């Protein structure tokens, strides 16, 4: 019957979406270094969001900084640490709204939706569809994901927006883990500078991380 057919198609669509999210989550979980993670995230966004262009902005010293840029024509690029929101074209009021409220913003037609339609960037680059999603983990704001399409209005359908919102949850957790990994790695590097490799060899361990309280070693010394 018509109802049965409709139900079957609906279920199949859900299964496809679930498979997509699971694959994307696996790809995200496979990255622990921040740069590799950002590239993976941006590739996934371009593939599945319906966006022509995406910007990942992360919190740095209390302010949002653009850290990665993805474009269907030029691919994915990790930006320099000194990049600012003035360097990357985007609708800043939309970014600021999502960051301030921690609520997603979806504009089906940015050029006819005030107050954003009056934004110089929207007018100059003729941005049609716009979506900005906040990134947070356990209530801690991490940044925002900015998406745009200049060719079509209503590019970010409810289905696509739902998928990206699910991915954003995984992104936030992965970004936080990557930060922690980076901090741990930097701490380890700093400690290694002050611990002679001979000392670790004498203890029979490879890194300072393996040193435990109570470790001791007897080393012969020559007194002049």
N, C-alpha and C positions, 0 to 999 in steps of 0.2 A: 504494500500500500504506500501512499504518498508519505504518510506519517513515518512508516518504517524506514523508507528510503532516506528521509530527512534525518532521522535519528542516527542511521548508520553513517552518513556523511559527517554529521556533527562529531560523532565518536572518533572517526578516523582523523578529523582535523585536530582534535585534542591529543590523540596519540602522536601525531606528527610534531605538534608543538612541544609535547613532553620529551620526545626523542631529541629535538633540537636543543632544548634547555639542558638535558643531561649531557649531550655531547659538548656543549659550550662550557658547562660546569667542569667537566673533566679536563678540557683544554686549559681553563683558568687555574684549576688546582695543580696542574703540572708545572706551573711557573712560580718560582720563589724569588727570583731577582726582579727588582722593581721595573727596570727597563724592558726586560722580556715580557713581563706581565702587562705593561701598558700597551706594547705592540699587539699582543694577543687580544686584549680587550677591544682595541680599536678596530682590528680586523673583523672581529665578531660583530661589532656594532654596524659596520658598513654592510656586512653580509645580510643581516637580519632585521635592521631597523627601518629600512626604506629611506635612509638618509644619503644625501650626496656628500655631506661634510659633517665632521664631528670634532669637537674639541673637549679634551679632558682637562679640567681645572682642579688642582688639589690645594688644600690648605697649607700655607707655608708662613710661619711667623704671624699668624692671625689674619692673613689675607689670601685671596684666591690667586693662584698663579697657573697659567696655561702650561701644561707639561707634555701633552701629546696632541698631535693634529692628524686627522685622517681625511683623505679626499678620494673620491672615486677615480679621479684622473691621475693624481700624483702619489697615491698610496699613503702609508703611515710614516710619520716622522716624530721622533722624540725630540722635544724642544730643549734649548739651552736653559740652564737654571736661572738666568737673569731675564728670561722672557716675561713680559707683563701683558695685561689685558689690552693695553694700548697697541701692542705689536701685532695682535691677531684679530682680524675682523670678526665681530660678533655683536649680537644685540645685548649690550651690557645690562640694560634695565631688566631684561628677562632673566639673565644669570643672577643678578642681585636679588630679584624676587624669590627665585627658587632657593637661593642660599639663605636668605633671611627667614623665610617661612618654613623651610625644610619640607615644602610641598611641591610635587611635580607640576610643571606648567606645560600645557599643550595648546598651541595656536594652530587651528586648521587653516587659517589664512591670515598670516601676520600683517599683510599689507592693508587689510581692512579691519584690523582689530586694534582699537585704541586701549591704552596709550602707546602701544608698541608700533603702530603704523606710522607714528610721527618720528620714530627713532631714525637718525641719519643713516645708520648702517642698513636698516631694513629698506629704506627708500633707495639708497645708492646701489645696493646689490640685488634688489628685487627678491628678497627672501619671501617665500610663500608659506611653507610649512615649518613650524618650529616646535621643538620639544626640549625642555631642560629638566633633568632629573637629579635631585640631590643624592649624594652618597654619604651614608653614615653607617656606623657599626656600634651597636649597643648604646645608641643615643649620642655618640660622638660624631660631629660633622667632619667629613673627610674631604669634601669637595663637591663638584657638580659635573654632570655629563651634558654637554650642549650638542644638539642635533639640528640640522636644517636641510631643507630641500628647496631649491630655487626654481624648480621646473613645475611643480604641481602643488596645489592646495590639498588638504586632507591626506597627505602622504603617510601620516602616522596614525593608522587605523587603531581601533581599540585592541584588536588582536596583536598587532605589532607592538603597541605600547605596553600591553600586558607582558609579552615575552621579554622586552627590554627591561621592564621593571623587575622581573624575576632575576634576570641576569645581573642587574645593578646590585641586588642583595648579595650575590656571590662575589661581584667585583669588590664591594666594600670590605668584605671579610678577607679576600685575597690581598687587597692593598694594605690592610692593616698588618697581615702576616708578613708581607714583603718589607714593610717598614721595620718590623721587629727583627726580621732576618738581617736587614742592612745594618741596624744599630748593633746587633750582636756581632756581626762580622767586623764592623769598625772598632768595637771594643776589643775584640780578639787581636786585631792588627796592632792596636795601640799597646796592648799588654805584651805582645810578642817582641816589640821593639826593646823592652826593658828586661826581658828574660832570655839569657843566653841559651842557644840551642844545645850547648854542651850540658847544661843543667837538666834539660828535658831528656837528653840521651842517657844521662846517668840514672834518671828515674825510670827509664825504660818506657817512656810515653812519647806521643807524637806532638801534642799541642798543650798549651797552657790550660785549656778547658778540662783536661783530664787530671790536673793536679788536685789532690784531695788533702784535707786537713790531716796532718800527722805523717805525710810523706817525708821521708828523710833519706839521705844517701851519705855514705862515708867516702870521702875523696882524699887520697893521699896528697900531702902538701910538703913542700920543701921550704924550710926556714933559713934564710940567708944570715 
